[in-house]
């Protein structure tokens, strides 16, 4: 939620040189407009399910072991850069849906890949925060900053979609 509110101020800063006090205070209309846009374009149960499943996987990976690779943002960064390419490839090769389970999963992935990224990133960040005592603080800080920035970009991509 903090990153979504931050996206409002980033968009405001990018779009204008000077702000009024009302523009700085009136974030609620932006959030309502954003929520309506999301609900009108996506199925709420699938949206929540995609977010929850990916967040649980994201939380589980750092908590499984103390291996530095699992306690980092590397997996999220790989997903962040490969998911859009995979979506483009799936969109190019998909002519019609045959009704098979694989077609349904590909359709859900193509429609909700940003939500999967956001959920996985939030889960990974949560797992890192819970597990921060078992890793070096600098490693934790670098990964948390990388996750926050990339989740913010994923939110912006989802909003612009």
DRENPA-3360 file (N, C-alpha, C; in nm, 2 decimals, always signed):
BEGIN
1 = XXXXXXXX = +0.08/-0.12/+0.00/+0.00/+0.00/+0.00/+0.09/+0.13/+0.00 ~ +0.20/+0.12/+0.07/+0.29/+0.23/+0.08/+0.35/+0.26/-0.06 ~ +0.38/+0.16/-0.13/+0.43/+0.18/-0.27/+0.33/+0.24/-0.36 ~ +0.20/+0.20/-0.35/+0.10/+0.25/-0.43/+0.08/+0.40/-0.40 ~ +0.08/+0.43/-0.27/+0.07/+0.57/-0.24/+0.19/+0.65/-0.28 ~ +0.31/+0.59/-0.28/+0.43/+0.65/-0.33/+0.42/+0.67/-0.48 ~ +0.35/+0.58/-0.55/+0.34/+0.60/-0.70/+0.26/+0.72/-0.73 ~ +0.16/+0.76/-0.64/+0.08/+0.88/-0.67/+0.17/+1.00/-0.66;
9 = XXXXXXXX = +0.26/+1.01/-0.56/+0.34/+1.12/-0.55/+0.45/+1.13/-0.65 ~ +0.50/+1.01/-0.69/+0.60/+1.01/-0.80/+0.53/+1.06/-0.93 ~ +0.41/+1.01/-0.96/+0.34/+1.06/-1.08/+0.31/+1.21/-1.07 ~ +0.28/+1.25/-0.96/+0.25/+1.40/-0.94/+0.38/+1.48/-0.96 ~ +0.49/+1.43/-0.91/+0.61/+1.50/-0.92/+0.66/+1.50/-1.07 ~ +0.64/+1.39/-1.14/+0.68/+1.39/-1.28/+0.59/+1.48/-1.37 ~ +0.46/+1.48/-1.34/+0.37/+1.56/-1.42/+0.37/+1.71/-1.40 ~ +0.41/+1.76/-1.28/+0.40/+1.90/-1.25/+0.52/+1.95/-1.19;
17 = XXXXXXXX = +0.54/+2.08/-1.21/+0.66/+2.15/-1.14/+0.62/+2.21/-1.01 ~ +0.49/+2.25/-1.00/+0.44/+2.31/-0.87/+0.31/+2.24/-0.83 ~ +0.30/+2.22/-0.70/+0.18/+2.15/-0.65/+0.10/+2.24/-0.56 ~ -0.03/+2.22/-0.55/-0.11/+2.28/-0.45/-0.12/+2.19/-0.33 ~ -0.16/+2.25/-0.22/-0.17/+2.18/-0.10/-0.28/+2.07/-0.12 ~ -0.39/+2.10/-0.19/-0.49/+2.00/-0.22/-0.44/+1.88/-0.29 ~ -0.36/+1.91/-0.39/-0.30/+1.79/-0.47/-0.22/+1.70/-0.38 ~ -0.15/+1.76/-0.29/-0.06/+1.68/-0.20/-0.15/+1.60/-0.10;
25 = XXXXXXXX = -0.26/+1.65/-0.06/-0.34/+1.59/+0.04/-0.44/+1.49/-0.02 ~ -0.49/+1.52/-0.14/-0.60/+1.44/-0.20/-0.55/+1.31/-0.27 ~ -0.51/+1.22/-0.19/-0.47/+1.09/-0.24/-0.59/+0.99/-0.25 ~ -0.69/+1.01/-0.17/-0.80/+0.92/-0.17/-0.88/+0.91/-0.31 ~ -0.90/+1.02/-0.38/-0.96/+1.01/-0.51/-0.87/+0.93/-0.61 ~ -0.74/+0.94/-0.60/-0.65/+0.86/-0.68/-0.66/+0.71/-0.65 ~ -0.67/+0.68/-0.52/-0.68/+0.54/-0.48/-0.81/+0.48/-0.52 ~ -0.92/+0.56/-0.51/-1.05/+0.51/-0.55/-1.06/+0.49/-0.70;
33 = XXXXXXXX = -1.00/+0.58/-0.77/-0.99/+0.57/-0.92/-0.91/+0.45/-0.96 ~ -0.80/+0.43/-0.89/-0.71/+0.31/-0.92/-0.79/+0.18/-0.89 ~ -0.85/+0.18/-0.77/-0.93/+0.06/-0.73/-1.04/+0.03/-0.83 ~ -1.11/+0.13/-0.88/-1.22/+0.10/-0.98/-1.16/+0.05/-1.11 ~ -1.05/+0.11/-1.15/-0.98/+0.06/-1.27/-0.94/-0.08/-1.26 ~ -0.89/-0.12/-1.15/-0.84/-0.26/-1.13/-0.96/-0.36/-1.13 ~ -1.07/-0.32/-1.05/-1.18/-0.41/-1.04/-1.26/-0.42/-1.17 ~ -1.26/-0.31/-1.25/-1.33/-0.32/-1.38/-1.26/-0.40/-1.48;
41 = XXXXXXXX = -1.12/-0.41/-1.47/-1.04/-0.48/-1.57/-1.01/-0.62/-1.53 ~ -1.02/-0.65/-1.40/-0.98/-0.79/-1.36/-1.08/-0.85/-1.26 ~ -1.08/-0.98/-1.26/-1.16/-1.05/-1.17/-1.10/-1.05/-1.03 ~ -1.18/-1.00/-0.93/-1.13/-0.99/-0.80/-1.08/-1.12/-0.74 ~ -1.16/-1.23/-0.75/-1.11/-1.36/-0.69/-0.98/-1.40/-0.75 ~ -0.96/-1.39/-0.88/-0.84/-1.44/-0.95/-0.73/-1.34/-0.91 ~ -0.75/-1.22/-0.90/-0.65/-1.12/-0.86/-0.60/-1.15/-0.72 ~ -0.69/-1.17/-0.63/-0.65/-1.20/-0.49/-0.58/-1.34/-0.48;
49 = XXXXXXXX = -0.63/-1.44/-0.56/-0.57/-1.57/-0.55/-0.42/-1.56/-0.61 ~ -0.41/-1.49/-0.72/-0.27/-1.48/-0.78/-0.18/-1.41/-0.69 ~ -0.23/-1.30/-0.63/-0.14/-1.23/-0.53/-0.11/-1.32/-0.41 ~ -0.21/-1.38/-0.35/-0.18/-1.46/-0.23/-0.09/-1.58/-0.26 ~ -0.11/-1.65/-0.37/-0.03/-1.77/-0.39/+0.12/-1.73/-0.42 ~ +0.13/-1.62/-0.50/+0.27/-1.58/-0.53/+0.34/-1.52/-0.40 ~ +0.26/-1.45/-0.32/+0.32/-1.40/-0.19/+0.36/-1.51/-0.10 ~ +0.28/-1.62/-0.09/+0.31/-1.73/+0.00/+0.44/-1.80/-0.05;
57 = XXXXXXXX = +0.46/-1.81/-0.18/+0.58/-1.87/-0.24/+0.70/-1.77/-0.21 ~ +0.67/-1.64/-0.23/+0.78/-1.55/-0.20/+0.82/-1.55/-0.05 ~ +0.73/-1.56/+0.04/+0.76/-1.57/+0.18/+0.84/-1.70/+0.21 ~ +0.79/-1.81/+0.15/+0.85/-1.94/+0.18/+1.00/-1.95/+0.14 ~ +1.04/-1.90/+0.03/+1.17/-1.91/-0.02/+1.28/-1.86/+0.08 ~ +1.27/-1.74/+0.13/+1.37/-1.69/+0.22/+1.37/-1.77/+0.36 ~ +1.25/-1.82/+0.39/+1.24/-1.89/+0.52/+1.28/-2.04/+0.51 ~ +1.30/-2.09/+0.39/+1.34/-2.23/+0.38/+1.48/-2.26/+0.43;
65 = XXXXXXXX = +1.57/-2.17/+0.40/+1.71/-2.19/+0.44/+1.79/-2.06/+0.46 ~ +1.91/-2.07/+0.50/+1.99/-1.95/+0.52/+2.09/-1.93/+0.40 ~ +2.06/-1.99/+0.29/+2.14/-1.98/+0.17/+2.12/-1.84/+0.11 ~ +2.23/-1.77/+0.08/+2.22/-1.63/+0.04/+2.14/-1.61/-0.09 ~ +2.14/-1.71/-0.18/+2.06/-1.70/-0.30/+1.91/-1.69/-0.27 ~ +1.86/-1.77/-0.18/+1.72/-1.77/-0.14/+1.69/-1.65/-0.06 ~ +1.78/-1.59/+0.01/+1.76/-1.47/+0.09/+1.81/-1.35/+0.01 ~ +1.76/-1.34/-0.11/+1.80/-1.22/-0.19/+1.69/-1.19/-0.29;
73 = XXXXXXXX = +1.71/-1.08/-0.36/+1.61/-1.04/-0.46/+1.64/-1.10/-0.60 ~ +1.74/-1.19/-0.61/+1.78/-1.24/-0.74/+1.67/-1.31/-0.82 ~ +1.60/-1.40/-0.75/+1.49/-1.47/-0.81/+1.38/-1.37/-0.86 ~ +1.35/-1.27/-0.78/+1.25/-1.17/-0.82/+1.30/-1.10/-0.94 ~ +1.42/-1.06/-0.94/+1.48/-0.98/-1.06/+1.47/-1.07/-1.18 ~ +1.50/-1.19/-1.17/+1.50/-1.28/-1.29/+1.35/-1.29/-1.34 ~ +1.26/-1.31/-1.24/+1.12/-1.31/-1.28/+1.07/-1.18/-1.34 ~ +1.12/-1.07/-1.29/+1.08/-0.93/-1.33/+1.12/-0.91/-1.48;
81 = XXXXXXXX = +1.24/-0.96/-1.52/+1.28/-0.94/-1.66/+1.24/-1.05/-1.75 ~ +1.20/-1.17/-1.70/+1.16/-1.28/-1.79/+1.01/-1.28/-1.81 ~ +0.93/-1.24/-1.71/+0.79/-1.25/-1.73/+0.73/-1.17/-1.84 ~ +0.77/-1.04/-1.86/+0.72/-0.97/-1.98/+0.76/-1.04/-2.11 ~ +0.88/-1.09/-2.12/+0.92/-1.16/-2.24/+0.84/-1.29/-2.26 ~ +0.81/-1.36/-2.16/+0.73/-1.48/-2.16/+0.59/-1.45/-2.21 ~ +0.53/-1.34/-2.15/+0.40/-1.29/-2.19/+0.39/-1.26/-2.34 ~ +0.49/-1.19/-2.39/+0.49/-1.16/-2.53/+0.50/-1.28/-2.62;
89 = XXXXXXXX = +0.58/-1.38/-2.58/+0.59/-1.51/-2.65/+0.46/-1.58/-2.64 ~ +0.39/-1.59/-2.53/+0.27/-1.66/-2.51/+0.16/-1.59/-2.60 ~ +0.16/-1.45/-2.60/+0.06/-1.38/-2.68/+0.08/-1.40/-2.83 ~ +0.20/-1.42/-2.87/+0.23/-1.44/-3.01/+0.19/-1.58/-3.06 ~ +0.22/-1.68/-2.97/+0.19/-1.82/-3.01/+0.05/-1.86/-2.99 ~ -0.03/-1.79/-2.91/-0.16/-1.83/-2.87/-0.26/-1.78/-2.98 ~ -0.33/-1.87/-3.04/-0.43/-1.83/-3.14/-0.57/-1.83/-3.08 ~ -0.60/-1.94/-3.02/-0.73/-1.95/-2.95/-0.71/-2.04/-2.83;
97 = XXXXXXXX = -0.80/-2.04/-2.74/-0.79/-2.13/-2.63/-0.86/-2.26/-2.66 ~ -0.79/-2.36/-2.63/-0.85/-2.50/-2.66/-0.93/-2.55/-2.54 ~ -0.93/-2.48/-2.43/-1.00/-2.53/-2.31/-0.92/-2.62/-2.22 ~ -0.80/-2.64/-2.27/-0.71/-2.73/-2.18/-0.66/-2.65/-2.06 ~ -0.62/-2.73/-1.96/-0.57/-2.66/-1.84/-0.45/-2.58/-1.87 ~ -0.36/-2.62/-1.95/-0.24/-2.54/-1.99/-0.28/-2.41/-2.05 ~ -0.38/-2.41/-2.14/-0.43/-2.28/-2.20/-0.49/-2.19/-2.09 ~ -0.56/-2.24/-2.00/-0.62/-2.16/-1.89/-0.51/-2.10/-1.81;
105 = XXXXXXXX = -0.41/-2.18/-1.77/-0.30/-2.13/-1.69/-0.22/-2.02/-1.77 ~ -0.20/-2.04/-1.89/-0.13/-1.94/-1.97/-0.21/-1.81/-1.98 ~ -0.34/-1.82/-2.00/-0.43/-1.70/-2.00/-0.42/-1.63/-1.87 ~ -0.43/-1.70/-1.76/-0.42/-1.64/-1.63/-0.29/-1.57/-1.61 ~ -0.18/-1.64/-1.65/-0.05/-1.58/-1.64/-0.04/-1.45/-1.72 ~ -0.08/-1.45/-1.85/-0.07/-1.34/-1.93/-0.15/-1.22/-1.88 ~ -0.26/-1.25/-1.81/-0.35/-1.14/-1.76/-0.30/-1.09/-1.63 ~ -0.24/-1.17/-1.55/-0.21/-1.14/-1.41/-0.06/-1.15/-1.38;
113 = XXXXXXXX = +0.03/-1.14/-1.48/+0.17/-1.16/-1.45/+0.23/-1.05/-1.36 ~ +0.18/-0.92/-1.38/+0.22/-0.81/-1.29/+0.18/-0.84/-1.15 ~ +0.06/-0.89/-1.13/+0.01/-0.92/-0.99/+0.10/-1.03/-0.93 ~ +0.13/-1.13/-1.01/+0.22/-1.24/-0.96/+0.35/-1.18/-0.92 ~ +0.41/-1.09/-1.00/+0.53/-1.02/-0.96/+0.52/-0.94/-0.84 ~ +0.42/-0.86/-0.82/+0.40/-0.78/-0.71/+0.38/-0.87/-0.58 ~ +0.30/-0.97/-0.59/+0.28/-1.06/-0.48/+0.41/-1.13/-0.44 ~ +0.48/-1.18/-0.54/+0.61/-1.25/-0.51/+0.71/-1.16/-0.45;
121 = XXXXXXXX = +0.72/-1.04/-0.50/+0.81/-0.94/-0.45/+0.78/-0.90/-0.30 ~ +0.65/-0.88/-0.28/+0.61/-0.85/-0.14/+0.63/-0.96/-0.05 ~ +0.61/-1.08/-0.09/+0.64/-1.20/-0.01/+0.78/-1.22/+0.02 ~ +0.87/-1.20/-0.08/+1.01/-1.20/-0.06/+1.06/-1.10/+0.03 ~ +1.01/-0.98/+0.02/+1.05/-0.87/+0.11/+1.01/-0.90/+0.25 ~ +0.89/-0.96/+0.27/+0.84/-0.99/+0.40/+0.93/-1.10/+0.46 ~ +0.96/-1.20/+0.38/+1.05/-1.31/+0.42/+1.18/-1.26/+0.46 ~ +1.24/-1.17/+0.39/+1.37/-1.11/+0.42/+1.36/-1.03/+0.55;
129 = XXXXXXXX = +1.25/-0.96/+0.57/+1.24/-0.88/+0.70/+1.23/-0.98/+0.82 ~ +1.16/-1.08/+0.80/+1.14/-1.18/+0.91/+1.27/-1.25/+0.94 ~ +1.35/-1.28/+0.83/+1.47/-1.36/+0.84/+1.60/-1.27/+0.84 ~ +1.59/-1.14/+0.87/+1.70/-1.06/+0.86/+1.82/-1.08/+0.96 ~ +1.79/-1.15/+1.07/+1.89/-1.17/+1.17/+1.99/-1.28/+1.12 ~ +1.95/-1.37/+1.03/+2.03/-1.47/+0.98/+2.12/-1.44/+0.86 ~ +2.10/-1.31/+0.81/+2.18/-1.27/+0.70/+2.25/-1.14/+0.74 ~ +2.35/-1.10/+0.66/+2.42/-0.97/+0.69/+2.33/-0.86/+0.66;
137 = XXXXXXXX = +2.34/-0.75/+0.74/+2.25/-0.64/+0.73/+2.27/-0.57/+0.60 ~ +2.39/-0.55/+0.55/+2.41/-0.48/+0.42/+2.35/-0.56/+0.31 ~ +2.36/-0.70/+0.31/+2.29/-0.78/+0.21/+2.14/-0.76/+0.22 ~ +2.09/-0.76/+0.34/+1.94/-0.74/+0.36/+1.90/-0.60/+0.31 ~ +1.98/-0.50/+0.34/+1.94/-0.36/+0.29/+1.94/-0.35/+0.14 ~ +2.05/-0.40/+0.08/+2.06/-0.39/-0.07/+1.94/-0.46/-0.13 ~ +1.91/-0.58/-0.09/+1.80/-0.66/-0.14/+1.66/-0.59/-0.12 ~ +1.64/-0.54/+0.00/+1.52/-0.47/+0.03/+1.50/-0.35/-0.06;
145 = XXXXXXXX = +1.61/-0.27/-0.08/+1.60/-0.15/-0.16/+1.57/-0.20/-0.31 ~ +1.64/-0.30/-0.36/+1.61/-0.35/-0.49/+1.47/-0.40/-0.51 ~ +1.42/-0.47/-0.41/+1.28/-0.52/-0.42/+1.18/-0.41/-0.42 ~ +1.21/-0.31/-0.33/+1.11/-0.19/-0.32/+1.11/-0.12/-0.46 ~ +1.22/-0.09/-0.52/+1.22/-0.02/-0.64/+1.16/-0.10/-0.75 ~ +1.19/-0.23/-0.76/+1.13/-0.31/-0.87/+0.98/-0.34/-0.85 ~ +0.94/-0.35/-0.72/+0.80/-0.37/-0.70/+0.73/-0.24/-0.74 ~ +0.79/-0.12/-0.71/+0.73/+0.00/-0.75/+0.71/+0.01/-0.90;
153 = XXXXXXXX = +0.81/-0.04/-0.98/+0.81/-0.04/-1.12/+0.70/-0.14/-1.17 ~ +0.69/-0.25/-1.10/+0.59/-0.35/-1.14/+0.45/-0.29/-1.11 ~ +0.43/-0.22/-1.00/+0.30/-0.15/-0.98/+0.27/-0.05/-1.08 ~ +0.37/+0.03/-1.12/+0.35/+0.13/-1.23/+0.31/+0.06/-1.36 ~ +0.38/-0.05/-1.39/+0.34/-0.13/-1.51/+0.20/-0.18/-1.51 ~ +0.16/-0.23/-1.39/+0.03/-0.28/-1.37/-0.08/-0.17/-1.39 ~ -0.05/-0.05/-1.33/-0.14/+0.06/-1.34/-0.15/+0.11/-1.48 ~ -0.04/+0.11/-1.56/-0.04/+0.16/-1.70/-0.10/+0.05/-1.79;
161 = X = -0.11/-0.07/-1.75/-0.16/-0.18/-1.84/-0.30/-0.16/-1.88;
% end
